Amino acid sequence: MIWCGDKPEPAFSEPWHAQVFAITVALNEAGHFEWSAWAERFGATFKANGLAKELDGGADYFNAWLETLEEFLAETGIAGTGALQQLKTAWTEAYLSTPHGQPVNLAKPV
């Protein structure tokens, strides 16, 4: 937590920011890549997208993080592009069919 005055501020502004960060850290800790290699890839994503502005750790930052992770998963064969696209589609469908304020749940794979 980041402390601002007498109230803590969350380290991540959205739950998915924490989740994509945790997945990346877990892959690193499992030996799938070195953190320096991750930092290089992440920087390349910013450069490729022309992100010349300072990022505040919000959606722009974590969208770039997610893009880097997806490319990494596909390039290394941990998860193929098709599997990633199917998962994105499933999440989109689940999100769109979930009433506002309710948790989003994926259907179990068949």
C-alpha positions in Angstrom: 0.0 0.0 0.0 1.0 3.5 -0.7 0.3 5.9 2.2 -1.1 9.4 1.4 -1.7 11.3 4.6 -3.6 9.1 7.0 -5.3 6.9 4.3 -3.6 4.1 2.4 -3.9 4.2 -1.4 -4.1 0.9 -3.3 -0.9 0.0 -5.1 -3.1 -1.0 -8.2 -6.0 1.0 -9.4 -7.8 -2.0 -10.9 -7.8 -5.7 -9.8 -6.7 -6.8 -13.3 -3.6 -4.6 -12.9 -2.6 -6.6 -9.8 -3.4 -9.9 -11.5 -1.4 -9.3 -14.7 1.5 -8.2 -12.5 1.2 -11.3 -10.3 1.1 -13.6 -13.3 4.3 -12.0 -14.7 6.1 -12.3 -11.3 5.0 -15.9 -11.0 6.4 -16.7 -14.5 9.7 -15.1 -13.6 9.9 -16.9 -10.3 9.2 -20.2 -12.0 12.2 -19.6 -14.2 10.5 -18.8 -17.5 12.5 -15.6 -18.0 15.0 -13.3 -16.3 13.5 -10.0 -15.0 16.1 -8.0 -17.0 14.7 -9.7 -20.2 11.2 -8.7 -19.1 12.2 -5.1 -18.6 13.8 -5.0 -22.0 10.6 -6.4 -23.7 8.4 -4.1 -21.7 10.5 -1.1 -22.8 10.3 -2.3 -26.4 6.5 -2.3 -26.2 6.5 1.3 -25.1 8.9 2.2 -27.9 6.8 0.3 -30.6 3.6 2.0 -29.5 5.2 5.5 -29.4 4.4 6.1 -25.7 6.5 9.2 -25.2 4.4 10.4 -22.2 5.0 9.7 -18.6 2.8 6.9 -17.4 0.9 7.0 -14.1 0.6 3.3 -13.5 -3.0 3.2 -14.7 -4.6 1.5 -17.6 -2.1 2.8 -20.2 0.8 1.3 -18.3 -1.0 -2.0 -17.7 -2.3 -2.3 -21.2 1.3 -2.2 -22.4 2.2 -4.7 -19.6 -0.5 -7.0 -20.8 0.5 -6.6 -24.5 4.1 -7.5 -23.5 2.9 -10.6 -21.5 0.7 -11.9 -24.3 3.5 -11.6 -26.9 5.9 -13.3 -24.5 3.4 -16.2 -23.9 2.9 -16.7 -27.6 6.6 -16.4 -28.5 7.7 -18.9 -25.9 4.9 -21.3 -26.5 3.5 -21.1 -23.0 0.2 -20.1 -24.5 -0.6 -20.0 -28.2 -2.1 -17.0 -29.9 -5.3 -19.0 -30.5 -5.6 -19.9 -26.9 -5.1 -16.3 -25.8 -7.8 -15.1 -28.3 -10.3 -17.7 -27.1 -9.7 -16.6 -23.5 -10.1 -12.9 -24.4 -13.4 -13.8 -26.2 -14.7 -15.8 -23.3 -13.9 -12.9 -20.8 -15.6 -10.4 -23.1 -18.7 -12.5 -23.4 -18.8 -13.1 -19.6 -18.3 -9.4 -18.9 -21.0 -8.3 -21.3 -23.5 -10.8 -19.9 -22.8 -10.0 -16.2 -25.2 -7.7 -14.5 -23.6 -4.4 -13.3 -22.0 -4.8 -9.9 -21.9 -8.6 -10.0 -18.6 -10.6 -10.2 -17.6 -11.7 -13.7 -17.2 -15.5 -14.0 -16.0 -17.5 -16.9 -17.9 -20.7 -17.9 -15.9 -23.8 -17.2 -14.2 -25.1 -20.4 -15.9 -28.1 -21.9 
